[in-house]
Amino acid sequence: MSIGFTLPALDATSDPLRIVAAAAGLVTGRYGISGRIDLALDDGTRQPLAAVADPEAQRLGDLLAPTEAAPVSQVHLDQFCVLTLSGVRVEISTGTVDLPCGAESFAAHLRGVIEAAVRHPDRVFGDHDIVTADERRLLLGEWNGSDVTYPATTLHGMFADQARRTPDAVALVDEERSLTYREVDLMSNRVARGLRGHVPAAGVVIAVSGARSIDVLVAKIGVMKAGAAFLYLDPATPATRVAQICAIARPVAVVRSRQAPLPPLDSPQVLLDDLLADESVPTEPVPEIADESTAAYVLFTSGSTGEPKGVVRPHRMNTTRVFLEQKMYGLGPGDRHLMKSVPFFREFFWGLATGGAIVVARPGGERDDRYLVELIRRMGITVCSFVPSMLRVLLAHDDFRTPYLPVRHVFTAGEAFDRDLEDRLRDRGFPVHVTYTLAEADYVTHRGAALPPGPGTTAGRPLDMRVYLCDPRGRLVPPGVTGEVYTGGPGLADGYVNRPELTAERFLANPFEPDRVPTVFRTGDLGRHTADGQFEFVGRADSQVKIRGQRVEPTEVEHVLRRHPAVENAVVAALPDPDQGNVLVAYLQPAVGDVDTREVRAFAHEQLPGHMVPTYLVAVAELPMLVSGKIDRAALRTVVGTRAPELGPPLPPRGDRERRVARVWATVLGMREVGVEDSFTDLGGDSLKAMLLRSALETELGTPVDFASVLSAPTVRDFVEATS
């Protein structure tokens, strides 16, 4: 297609194509792509259009001034578009490059920038928006979330209302006991009365420590009834990590089970077992001091500076999600919800607000796929949430299907959700609900319908949240162009506990609709809009990754590893895993001599939660460096690859050992499938990956692996035969 527009009157010595070149450079830069622009001359020949340096900083007047041609840009594409010059009229027709938002949109963006420059000749090109008025209407209107008014209430208030409606219904159940709504209500009232004296103001933090159990869940409700925000301290968390968290959150008190370790705090300690058994403490409700804006709980995640950060999640953030989902799905007393993780609203609060029963998985059960399948069947669970990597593991069980299992809602979030995984779940009869959800912003987008035929996957559209995809300067990007996700609305957190500088850095004033949604969270995630307005998650703008659905900053893990005396330097990277989504690999440069990776792993376990301890630790003599002196992180990154056609179909493994070794090869090389006679180097293996392969094989096989045996065995079958 082509489009034309008239440039302003030009001096005879001016070059109008410099304006076009600057505008094209700006637009393609905003797209995040590059390419050469060719000029079609009257004699039918073409020549490259001279590039304009730093188009964002150019002004129209500077571009119209007489100048010598700039040097031709050196770029990767042979052709981006063709320009035909006729006097001062420029016609644009698309070339062969696949534009992220289509040829017609590119032409409109280019024309818009030039016309804006003509209207405002003193402004730099970087001040001009490339998004058209029609695109803005889609981005801020039809494709975005709606304004919804929700009742002003609290999580514990919603539970208490339900307890009055269905007092004798089962509220909490585990392998050994169950409690009715009345019993949970009375017991949590006792906890609230026992803690109220430690609550000087609504929203202060009280820590709750104990293995996942019915009593610990009762304690969390009681903390909220007391007017405080609970901070869950998992007894499995290393003591040094607990000390970090407590130093940041500064809890005013701790309520803990008798078996839980004593947190390093001077705050008052309350034994949960004794409090629940103390009949001298009344079970009547305490006077309410919390409201919808009060903090309900604090959830700690990994931080890039080496310190964890605690997300303050107010009642409003959770109650609005309950109302939102309940309107869509209408859950009730007949539903049983699987509770296996930190209490996000869906697993815990939603069920208790709608009369369902919360089935509490045993501690550690969330990592046992066989146990989970059996628990779902035996306990009649109808609603469950899993990260995609766990769903892939569960699908390995033939019994994980309906109608054998009573599940009628499967929610997934936390990681990219591949189409093949979704198709397999739906083929087994599971209704799947895909959400884009963060610790700082809950239920940002949603999709319940199956994907249409074709490649790719999406996370749906916002329902009541506002989503803005922005370039690095915080400007909206057009449909189809990748941008960083900013979001705000009723599902937004309040910030980070006792970290005002970090809160100010990530929770920003809304530059687009300040009267509608005053604050937005800058997520660090990348996404784009499809042609029909669906949100597609692309990845991260930084190095942050998700491990088993939990956020990990590799730099935080690096800080810990570098504290080991035998480690001079460490780099942590995510390794794509066909079953788990990602695993962590740490490359360790020894301080002197060799480094014992077993000692470093034990050290990491003492400092970090289990999901943050790298699966593989690889000792390397030197870390790859760039000419700038920085570590070449790209050289340590593994991307999921495709099998070269000339290799032919992969030969499947025979026997358990070949299958295990082939799976390790696939993980290290980023391949979906590896044949037992494929050459390691033909699949992209190099010396660095060979060292990683040796470490991964030792972890999988449980025995030392000589590096020479890895180098001398070019195929899976060769290695198995040499080491059997």
QUIPEZI-V270998 format. One record per backbone hydrogen bond with DSSP energy under -1.0 kcal/mol. CO is the residue of the C=O (numbers start at 1). NH is the residue of the N-H. E is the energy in kcal/mol with one decimal. If there is no record, write none. Layout:
# QUIPEZI-V270998
co-><CO;CO>
nh-><NH;NH>
e-><E;E>
This chain:
# QUIPEZI-V270998
co-><3;5;11;15;16;17;18;19;20;21;22;23;24;25;26;27;28;28;36;37;38;39;41;45;47;54;55;56;58;59;60;80;81;82;83;84;86;88;89;91;93;97;102;103;104;105;106;107;108;109;110;111;112;113;114;115;116;120;124;125;132;133;134;135;136;137;138;141;154;155;156;157;158;159;160;161;162;166;167;169;171;172;173;177;179;179;180;181;182;183;184;185;186;187;188;189;190;191;192;195;196;201;204;205;206;207;208;209;213;214;215;216;217;218;219;220;221;222;223;224;227;229;230;231;234;238;239;240;241;242;243;244;245;246;253;254;255;256;257;263;268;270;271;272;273;277;278;291;292;294;296;297;299;301;303;309;310;311;312;313;313;315;315;316;318;319;320;321;322;323;325;326;332;335;336;336;337;339;342;344;345;348;349;351;357;358;359;362;364;365;368;369;370;371;372;373;374;375;376;382;382;383;384;387;388;389;390;391;393;394;397;399;401;409;410;411;412;418;419;420;421;422;423;424;425;426;428;431;433;434;436;440;441;445;446;447;460;461;463;466;468;469;470;471;475;478;483;484;485;486;487;488;489;491;495;496;499;500;501;502;503;506;508;513;513;518;520;521;524;525;526;526;527;528;530;534;535;536;539;545;547;550;552;553;553;554;555;556;557;558;560;561;564;566;569;571;573;575;577;580;581;583;584;584;585;586;587;588;589;589;596;597;598;599;600;601;602;604;609;610;616;618;624;626;630;631;633;634;644;645;651;655;656;657;658;659;660;661;662;663;664;665;666;670;675;676;679;680;681;686;687;688;689;690;691;692;693;694;695;696;697;698;706;707;708;714;715;716;717;718;719>
nh-><92;90;14;18;20;21;22;23;24;25;26;27;28;29;30;31;32;33;80;49;83;47;44;41;39;57;58;126;125;63;64;95;38;93;40;91;89;7;86;84;82;99;106;107;108;109;110;111;112;113;114;115;116;117;118;119;120;123;127;128;136;137;138;139;140;141;143;144;158;159;160;161;162;163;164;165;166;169;182;181;358;179;360;174;171;172;184;185;186;187;188;189;190;191;192;193;194;195;196;198;199;204;229;252;231;255;233;257;217;218;219;220;221;222;223;224;225;226;228;227;203;206;298;208;237;242;243;244;245;246;247;248;249;250;207;270;209;272;260;265;254;256;275;276;277;279;281;294;316;315;230;313;311;309;306;301;497;299;494;296;297;318;319;320;322;323;324;325;326;327;329;330;335;357;382;383;359;361;344;348;350;352;353;356;337;173;339;365;367;368;372;373;374;375;376;377;378;379;381;408;409;338;411;391;392;393;394;395;396;397;400;401;405;384;433;386;435;422;423;424;425;426;427;428;430;429;402;410;412;447;444;493;438;436;461;434;535;446;146;488;486;477;484;474;471;481;527;470;523;468;521;466;492;442;312;499;503;504;505;506;507;522;520;516;517;510;508;487;541;485;538;539;483;536;533;530;459;528;526;552;550;547;545;556;557;558;559;560;561;562;563;564;567;591;589;587;585;583;581;582;577;575;615;616;573;618;571;620;568;569;600;601;602;603;604;605;606;608;612;613;586;588;632;629;626;633;636;637;647;648;676;659;660;661;662;663;664;665;666;667;668;669;671;641;678;717;683;685;684;690;691;692;693;694;695;696;697;698;699;700;701;702;710;711;712;680;719;720;721;722;723>
e-><-1.6;-1.3;-1.9;-1.7;-1.4;-2.8;-2.4;-2.6;-2.9;-2.4;-2.2;-2.6;-2.6;-1.8;-2.2;-1.8;-1.0;-2.3;-2.2;-3.6;-1.6;-1.9;-1.9;-3.2;-3.4;-1.7;-1.3;-2.8;-3.0;-1.9;-1.7;-1.1;-1.7;-2.0;-2.9;-1.8;-2.2;-1.4;-2.1;-2.0;-2.1;-1.0;-2.1;-2.4;-2.0;-2.7;-2.7;-2.6;-2.4;-2.1;-2.0;-2.7;-2.3;-2.1;-2.0;-2.1;-2.0;-1.6;-1.9;-2.0;-2.5;-1.9;-1.6;-2.9;-2.6;-1.1;-2.5;-1.6;-2.1;-2.0;-2.4;-2.2;-1.9;-2.5;-1.6;-1.3;-2.9;-1.2;-2.6;-2.0;-3.2;-2.7;-3.1;-2.6;-3.1;-1.7;-2.5;-2.4;-2.5;-2.7;-2.6;-1.7;-1.9;-2.0;-2.4;-2.5;-2.4;-1.3;-2.0;-2.7;-1.9;-1.4;-3.1;-3.0;-2.0;-2.8;-2.9;-2.3;-1.9;-2.2;-2.2;-1.8;-1.7;-2.4;-2.5;-1.8;-2.3;-1.9;-2.0;-1.5;-3.2;-2.6;-2.2;-2.7;-2.2;-2.3;-2.5;-1.9;-2.5;-2.8;-2.2;-1.6;-2.9;-2.5;-2.4;-3.4;-2.1;-3.1;-1.0;-2.2;-2.4;-2.5;-2.3;-2.6;-1.2;-1.1;-1.6;-1.7;-2.7;-2.5;-1.9;-2.5;-3.2;-2.3;-1.2;-2.7;-2.8;-2.3;-2.6;-2.2;-1.5;-1.1;-3.2;-1.9;-1.9;-2.4;-2.3;-2.7;-2.6;-1.7;-2.8;-2.1;-2.2;-2.1;-2.2;-2.1;-3.2;-2.7;-2.3;-1.3;-3.5;-1.7;-1.6;-2.2;-2.8;-2.5;-3.1;-2.3;-1.6;-1.6;-2.3;-2.2;-2.2;-2.9;-2.6;-1.9;-3.2;-2.7;-1.7;-2.6;-1.4;-2.2;-2.5;-1.9;-2.1;-1.3;-2.6;-2.0;-1.4;-2.0;-1.6;-2.2;-2.1;-2.0;-2.8;-2.3;-2.2;-2.0;-2.9;-1.9;-2.1;-2.6;-2.3;-1.2;-2.1;-1.7;-2.4;-2.3;-2.2;-2.5;-2.1;-2.9;-2.9;-1.5;-1.7;-3.1;-3.4;-1.9;-2.6;-1.9;-2.9;-2.2;-3.1;-2.6;-2.7;-1.9;-2.6;-2.6;-2.4;-3.0;-3.5;-3.2;-1.5;-2.7;-2.8;-1.8;-2.4;-2.4;-1.3;-1.6;-3.1;-3.0;-2.8;-1.1;-2.6;-2.7;-2.8;-1.7;-3.4;-2.5;-3.1;-1.4;-2.8;-2.6;-2.0;-2.5;-3.3;-1.7;-3.3;-2.9;-2.1;-2.8;-2.5;-1.4;-1.2;-2.4;-2.2;-1.4;-2.4;-2.4;-1.4;-1.5;-2.1;-2.3;-3.0;-3.1;-2.5;-1.9;-1.7;-1.6;-1.3;-3.5;-1.5;-1.7;-2.6;-3.2;-2.0;-2.8;-2.8;-1.5;-1.9;-2.5;-2.2;-2.3;-2.5;-2.3;-1.3;-2.6;-1.7;-1.1;-2.8;-3.2;-2.8;-2.0;-3.3;-1.7;-1.0;-1.0;-1.7;-1.6;-2.4;-1.8;-2.5;-2.5;-2.7;-1.9;-1.8;-2.4;-2.4;-2.2;-2.6;-2.5;-2.4;-3.3;-1.5;-2.5;-1.3;-2.4;-1.6;-2.1;-1.6;-1.8;-2.8;-2.2;-1.9;-2.7;-2.6;-2.0;-2.0;-2.4;-3.0;-1.8;-1.1;-2.1;-2.2;-2.3;-2.1;-2.6;-2.6;-2.1;-1.7>
